[in-house]
Amino acid sequence: MGKKNITGALKSGLMFLLFLLAACQGVQTTVAPERRIALHPGGPYDGSWESQDVFIQYQYVKQPGTLKLNYGGHAKRGYDQLSVWMLFLDSQGNILDTKSIFNSGFRQKLTRDKRSFEKTFEIPVGTTQFAFQSMLKERIGL
């Protein structure tokens, strides 16, 4: 009798975990339409992006399968840690991939208002748009 209860509990637990896993597989993160930037072939194309943390000026060139990004900018306040990511999106705004473009402590800064960093990325199949995202950890103390 005890063996049947344990077996039943294990089966119920496994079914719950399988259901949870299946539900998580269907979840996709999307980016709001107002945050999306259309990705055009060729270039160079210039633009700027601003969040509550940072201002970035960028230029990109899209070639088949790759994107060359040249960028610079500045944080809006002192920070101990600043991270900026580029999100590659499909036509519905679903995130296909995320790449770090800047991740630094206070010793390295984004250079104010001039393009000073360059990165080349492989573009995920189905990418038609991109977006930026940032996170700033404010400076504590001096």
Summary of the structure (lengths in Angstrom):
residues: 142
radius of gyration: 21.3
end to end distance: 67.1
largest distance: 74.0
contacts: 366
relative contact order: 0.21
helix: 19%
strand: 50%
